[in-house]
């Protein structure tokens, strides 16, 4: 097996005449040829076509801008509606969990029905008429109190609201 030969730095140097250029060769762009003279009108046509396409694209975008603005308004209205419905759903979910919570059964029954537990009285707050005097405590002094609307075992305490 033969060992590879060592390359010296002088053997790697490129000689100045590695790719000689013939002295009689003329540079390509020195003399205009027939091809470069016919490219001028072709380039003008290509630029004109590109300008026409750009103009049509610009006009199409301008025609779509009002439609885009309308769609954005509709989207904002729908987002507001979705946010309102999300709040309502959260409220209903909270109520749903409250209805099925065994620790809140009594308070739910009290809220959902007109029954009052033993040892409690029903309290009714009313707005006083503008012309009436402050409540004196007697049943006859409050014209808004209607005793016929209360059952025989339930005697509500009626107090006017103060503002």
C-alpha positions as CSV (number, residue, x, y, z in Angstrom):
1,X,0.0,0.0,0.0
2,X,1.4,3.3,-1.0
3,X,1.5,6.3,1.2
4,X,-0.1,9.5,0.0
5,X,2.3,12.1,-1.2
6,X,2.6,15.3,0.7
7,X,1.5,18.4,-1.1
8,X,3.7,21.4,-0.7
9,X,2.3,24.9,-0.6
10,X,4.2,25.8,-3.8
11,X,2.4,23.0,-5.7
12,X,-1.0,24.4,-4.7
13,X,-0.4,27.8,-6.0
14,X,-2.2,28.8,-9.2
15,X,-0.2,29.9,-12.0
16,X,-1.0,33.3,-13.5
17,X,-1.7,31.7,-16.9
18,X,-4.1,29.0,-15.7
19,X,-7.0,30.3,-17.7
20,X,-5.6,32.4,-20.4
21,X,-8.0,34.8,-22.1
22,X,-7.4,35.1,-25.9
23,X,-6.3,38.6,-26.7
24,X,-8.5,38.8,-29.7
25,X,-11.7,38.2,-27.7
26,X,-13.9,41.3,-27.3
27,X,-16.0,41.9,-24.2
28,X,-19.7,41.0,-24.6
29,X,-21.1,44.4,-23.9
30,X,-18.8,46.4,-26.0
31,X,-20.7,46.0,-29.2
32,X,-24.5,46.0,-29.1
33,X,-25.9,43.0,-30.8
34,X,-29.2,42.4,-32.5
35,X,-30.7,40.7,-29.4
36,X,-30.1,43.7,-27.0
37,X,-31.7,46.1,-29.5
38,X,-34.9,44.1,-29.8
39,X,-35.2,43.8,-25.9
40,X,-36.2,47.5,-25.5
41,X,-39.7,47.3,-26.9
42,X,-40.2,43.9,-25.2
43,X,-39.3,45.4,-21.8
44,X,-41.6,48.4,-22.4
45,X,-44.5,46.0,-23.1
46,X,-43.8,43.9,-20.0
47,X,-43.7,47.0,-17.8
48,X,-47.0,48.2,-19.3
49,X,-48.6,44.9,-18.7
50,X,-47.3,44.8,-15.1
51,X,-48.6,48.4,-14.5
52,X,-52.0,47.4,-15.9
53,X,-52.2,44.3,-13.5
54,X,-51.1,46.5,-10.6
55,X,-53.8,49.1,-11.4
56,X,-56.5,46.4,-11.6
57,X,-55.3,44.9,-8.3
58,X,-55.3,48.3,-6.6
59,X,-58.8,49.1,-7.8
60,X,-60.0,45.7,-6.6
61,X,-58.6,46.4,-3.2
62,X,-60.3,49.8,-3.1
63,X,-63.7,48.2,-4.0
64,X,-63.3,45.7,-1.2
65,X,-62.5,48.3,1.6
66,X,-66.2,49.2,2.3
67,X,-67.1,45.6,2.4
68,X,-64.3,45.0,4.9
69,X,-65.4,47.9,7.1
70,X,-69.0,46.5,7.1
71,X,-67.7,43.1,8.1
72,X,-65.6,44.6,10.9
73,X,-68.7,46.4,12.3
74,X,-70.7,43.2,12.2
75,X,-67.9,41.3,13.9
76,X,-67.7,43.9,16.7
77,X,-71.5,43.7,17.2
78,X,-71.3,39.9,17.4
79,X,-68.4,40.1,19.9
80,X,-70.5,42.4,22.1
81,X,-73.4,40.0,21.9
82,X,-71.2,37.0,22.6
83,X,-69.7,38.7,25.7
84,X,-73.2,39.5,27.0
85,X,-74.3,35.9,26.5
86,X,-71.1,34.6,28.2
87,X,-72.0,36.7,31.2
88,X,-75.5,35.3,31.2
89,X,-74.3,31.7,30.9
90,X,-71.9,32.3,33.8
91,X,-74.8,33.6,35.9
92,X,-77.0,30.7,34.9
93,X,-74.3,28.2,35.7
94,X,-73.8,29.8,39.2
95,X,-77.6,29.6,39.8
96,X,-77.6,26.0,38.6
97,X,-74.9,25.0,41.0
98,X,-76.7,26.9,43.8
99,X,-80.0,25.0,43.1
100,X,-78.4,21.6,43.5
101,X,-76.3,22.6,46.6
102,X,-77.7,20.7,49.6
103,X,-76.5,23.4,52.0
104,X,-78.6,26.0,50.2
105,X,-81.8,24.1,50.0
106,X,-83.6,26.2,52.7
107,X,-82.6,29.5,51.2
108,X,-83.6,28.3,47.7
109,X,-87.0,27.2,49.0
110,X,-87.4,30.6,50.6
111,X,-86.4,32.5,47.5
112,X,-88.5,30.4,45.1
113,X,-91.7,30.1,47.1
114,X,-93.8,32.5,49.2
115,X,-93.5,30.3,52.3
116,X,-91.9,31.6,55.5
117,X,-90.3,29.4,58.1
118,X,-91.8,29.2,61.6
119,X,-90.7,32.0,63.8
120,X,-90.1,34.4,61.0
121,X,-92.2,37.2,59.6
122,X,-92.6,38.5,56.1
123,X,-91.2,41.9,55.6
124,X,-92.6,44.1,52.8
125,X,-90.9,47.3,51.8
126,X,-93.0,49.9,49.9
127,X,-92.3,53.3,48.5
128,X,-94.2,56.0,50.4
129,X,-96.5,58.3,48.4
130,X,-95.0,61.7,47.9
131,X,-97.9,63.5,49.7
132,X,-98.0,61.2,52.8
133,X,-96.5,62.0,56.2
134,X,-93.7,59.9,57.6
135,X,-94.9,56.5,58.9
136,X,-96.3,56.8,62.4
137,X,-96.4,53.0,63.1
138,X,-100.2,52.6,63.1
139,X,-101.8,50.5,60.4
140,X,-104.3,53.1,59.4
141,X,-101.6,55.8,58.8
142,X,-100.2,53.9,55.8
143,X,-102.6,54.0,52.8
144,X,-100.4,51.6,50.8
145,X,-101.0,48.8,53.3
146,X,-103.7,46.3,52.2
147,X,-104.4,43.8,54.9
148,X,-106.6,41.7,52.6
149,X,-103.5,40.7,50.5
150,X,-101.9,38.9,53.5
151,X,-103.0,35.5,54.8
152,X,-104.5,35.1,58.3
153,X,-101.3,33.6,59.9
154,X,-98.9,35.9,58.1
155,X,-98.9,39.5,59.3
156,X,-96.2,41.3,57.4
157,X,-94.3,44.2,58.8
158,X,-94.7,47.1,56.4
159,X,-92.0,49.8,56.5
160,X,-91.6,52.7,54.0
161,X,-88.4,53.0,52.1
162,X,-86.3,56.0,52.9
163,X,-84.4,57.5,50.1
